[in-house]
Amino acid sequence: MKQLRLKVLAGLFVVAGVLSWGAARLWDSLGTLPSVPLAAPVVLAVIAVVLTATALSLRARLRAQRDRRPGAKGVEPLMAARAVVFGQASALVAALVAGMYGGVGVLLLAHLDVPARRDQALYAAFAVLAGLGVIAAALFLERVCKLPEDDDKNPSAA
């Protein structure tokens, strides 16, 4: 399994932001711009919390297993792999969603004098921050589940 690359996530964020800014600008010129739902930052924040809790739980269990504590509950490799895949998928989707709300938010910054648009810009900003939180939690989870590097220079010496 390959690690997440920050360049890929940043590229997704920027491309989604530019495309959504253009689409929102076009949509706004044709009529009314759809609103940014209040649930967007909430859902992203919940995903970030779940990923962080999973990472902290796995880190504690792996540390207990490594220290050979009596009664330590081990971590099944398949469960760790599933957690990492969930984290990677969440980070990719969060980069797209955060970019999308970022693009809409940039468009809404020009209309902060209208109270409804100001609220929408605030929701979009919180969605971007929550999306960045998902990405950070996914990277932390991936780091927790990463296997240690092999220090052996000569594998046939065993």
Salt bridges, closest charged atoms under 4 A:
ASP28 OD2 - HIS111 NE2 3.95
ASP28 OD1 - ARG117 NH2 2.90
ASP67 OD2 - ARG69 NH2 3.48
GLU149 OE2 - LYS146 NZ 3.79
